Amino acid sequence: MQAEQKVVIVTGASQGIGAGLVAAYRARGYGVVANSRAITPAFAAGDAGIVTVDGDIGSSATADRVAAAALERFGRIDSLINNAGIFLSKPFIEYTETDFVAAIAVNVAGFFHITQRAAAQMLKQKSGHIVQITASMVGQPLKEVPGALASLTKGGLATVTRGLAIEFADRGVRVNAVAPGITKTPMHSAETYEALAKLHPMHRMAEISEVVDAVLYLESALFVTGETIHVDGGQNAGHW
C-alpha cells in the first residue's frame, strides 16, 4: 500500500450504516479496518484494501487488535468512525441490569477503548478525524420510543465529542458526530417502516446513504470540529 493512502477504522461494520461507510470510504480510496462481533474475512470479498477484525469493541483487547491491524497493514490511522452501538427501547423501570451492562459496554466502553488507541496514533501524526454515530433522540426524546439507556450512553458520546474537539483542536485532530433519526437498517423490519416514518416531521425514515453522506461531509470539512449533524428529517428542530 502507498504510504499516503488514508486509513479509516469503522466499528459495527458488518451491516447497515457500518457496511455503507466501508463501501463509501473504499470508493474514496481509503484503506479500511472493519470491525464487528460477527464479521469474517469474507466481508472483504477479496479486496486487499479492507482488513476485517472480529470481536466485541467493548473489550480493550479487541480495540488493541483493531488498532494493531490498521498499523500493521497500512501504517497509519486517519479516521475513526465509532458506529457500533445498541439501542434498547423500554420503559425506564423495566430495564434490567443486563440491559444496562450491555449498553455501557458497547456504547461507552466501545467508544473509549478504540478512540484512545486511534487518537494516540493521530496525535503522533498530527492529523486525524473521529466521528461518533449518536442518535437524534438524545437531544429530542420521543414519547413513543422510550430510550433512557440510549440517552444515558449516546448522550455521553455527544458531550465527549465537544470535549475532545476542544482538547485536540490545536493538535490536528478533529472530532465530530452524526445523529441520525430512525434509519432503514436490518435493525427494523419492513412492516414497521410506515409507523416509524411518522416519527419524523418529514414522514419518512433516513436512508443509510444519507447518514453516510453526512459522515463524508465531515470528513472533507476541515474547519468543522465539535459539531453534531442531525440526519433526522427534522426531529431535532422541535415538536410536531
C-alpha positions, 0 to 999 in steps of 0.5 A, a space after each residue: 500500500 502507498 504510504 499516503 493512502 488514508 486509513 479509516 477504522 469503522 466499528 459495527 461494520 458488518 451491516 447497515 450504516 457500518 457496511 455503507 461507510 466501508 463501501 463509501 470510504 473504499 470508493 474514496 480510496 481509503 484503506 479500511 479496518 472493519 470491525 464487528 462481533 460477527 464479521 469474517 474475512 469474507 466481508 472483504 470479498 477479496 479486496 486487499 484494501 479492507 482488513 476485517 477484525 472480529 470481536 466485541 469493541 467493548 473489550 480493550 483487547 479487541 480495540 488493541 487488535 483493531 488498532 494493531 491491524 490498521 498499523 500493521 497493514 497500512 501504517 497509519 490511522 486517519 479516521 475513526 468512525 465509532 458506529 457500533 452501538 445498541 439501542 434498547 427501547 423500554 420503559 425506564 423501570 423495566 430495564 434490567 441490569 443486563 440491559 444496562 451492562 450491555 449498553 455501557 459496554 458497547 456504547 461507552 466502553 466501545 467508544 473509549 477503548 478504540 478512540 484512545 488507541 486511534 487518537 494516540 496514533 493521530 496525535 503522533 501524526 498530527 492529523 486525524 478525524 473521529 466521528 461518533 454515530 449518536 442518535 437524534 433522540 438524545 437531544 429530542 426524546 420521543 414519547 413513543 420510543 422510550 430510550 433512557 439507556 440510549 440517552 444515558 450512553 449516546 448522550 455521553 458520546 455527544 458531550 465527549 465529542 465537544 470535549 475532545 474537539 476542544 482538547 485536540 483542536 490545536 493538535 490536528 485532530 478533529 472530532 465530530 458526530 452524526 445523529 441520525 433519526 430512525 434509519 432503514 437498517 436490518 435493525 427494523 423490519 419492513 412492516 414497521 417502516 410506515 409507523 416509524 416514518 411518522 416519527 419524523 416531521 418529514 414522514 419518512 425514515 433516513 436512508 443509510 446513504 444519507 447518514 453516510 453522506 453526512 459522515 463524508 461531509 465531515 470528513 472533507 470539512 476541515 474547519 468543522 470540529 465539535 459539531 453534531 449533524 442531525 440526519 433526522 428529517 427534522 426531529 431535532 428542530 422541535 415538536 410536531 
